[in-house]
Amino acid sequence: MVALERPAARIDVKMLELLVCPVTKTALSYDEARQELVSRAARLAYPIRDGIPIMLPDEARPLADD
């Protein structure tokens, strides 16, 4: 059975302007391709599921060293 991929939900730009990293309280950048909010300061990427940012550090993906 092939899983059907749903199109990514769009995130509200106004909401994005209000959100900050819960760890560092710094601005986040939006990675539309991965559906994540990225905190460069904390080196974490917070997932967006069904258009809802999951702003829990335990749910965040650590960023690889560049």
Secondary structure, DSSP 4 states (H G I P E B T S, - for coil): -PPPPPPPPPPPHHHHHH-B-TTT--B-EEETTTTEEEETTTTEEEEEETTEE---GGGPEEPPP-
